[in-house]
Amino acid sequence: MTSKILYNVTVKIDLSVHEDWVDWMKKIHIPEVLATHLFESHKMSRIQDEDEEDGITYAIQYVCLDQEKFKVYQSDFAPNLQKEHSERYGGKFIAFRTIMHIIDES
């Protein structure tokens, strides 16, 4: 049985670049990820009730149809997209990624 993949990227972005980062994510980065045609949808959420003195935390989630497509994303697209992010916001964010198999959805 093939299951969809939920790819979650959690980013805490420094307050000094927060507005620029949100704008860049919405107008540039997320559209570039979706332009790979390997994900069927995305959501960008702000983490609620988080201590925001040193940054604001977001979760960006992408839904991929299967593991093989996600492997293509990881090998062919992710390195350059992550490099662009790091070059633009280096030292101003921390991030971690979680890959999950969707078991059930409605």
N, C-alpha and C positions, 0 to 999 in steps of 0.2 A: 504494500500500500504506500503510495506516494503522499507525503504530507507537505503542506506549505511551510515555509520558513518565515519566522518573524525575526528580523534583524533589528536590534535595538542599539542605538548609539546614544550614550548618556554623556553630556558635555556640561561642565561647569565653566562658564565664561566670565572673565574679569569684567568688573563694572566699567573700566575705562574704555573697553571696546564693545560693550554689550550691544548698543543700538546698531553699530556697523555690522556686527556679527549676525544679528537677527535678520537684517536687511539682506546681507550677502547670502545667508542660508536660504532665504525664501526666493530670492531672485536669481541666484547663480548655482549654488551647490546642490540643493535638492533637485532643481530641474536637470542638472547634469547627471545626477544619479538616476533619475527616472528616464533620461534619454538613452540609457543603456538598453532599455526595453526588457530588463530582467526582473523588474518589480511591477506589481500590479497596482500598488497604492502606497501611500505614506501618511503619517500623522506626525506633527510636531507639537509637543506639549511642554508646558512649563511646570516644573516640579513645585507642588504647593507646600507651604509651611516649611520651607527650607531656610536655613540661616543664610542670608544674602549679603552679609557684610563684606565678604571677599569675592563674591560672584553670584551669578544666577545660574541655576541648573535646568537643563532641558533634556528631554528624551525625544529622539527622532526615531520613528519606527517605520520600517519598510517591509512590505509583504512580498515574498518571492514565491513563485508557484511550486518550485521543487528544489531539492538539494543540488542537482546538476547545474541548474541556472545560477544558483548562489555560488557554486564553485567557480563558474565562469566570471562572475562579478569579482570575487576575491582575487583571482589570478590576473584578470585582464584589465580591470578598472580601478579597484580599490586602492592599489599603491599610489597611483597618480593623483586620485581625488584626495586621499589623505595627505599626500605631500603638499598639494595646493593649500589645504587647510592649515597645515603646520607652518608653511612659509608665511602665510598671511597673519596668523595669530600665535605664532610660536612664543612660548613663555606666558601666554595670557589665558590658557585653558588647561583643564585636565579632562581626559575622556576615557571611557571604557566601553567595550562592545560586548553584547550578549547575543548569542544565536540560539533561537528556540524553535522547536517543532510545534506547529499549531495542532492541537489534538481535537479541538472542537470549536466551532464558531457559529454565530447566527446573525 
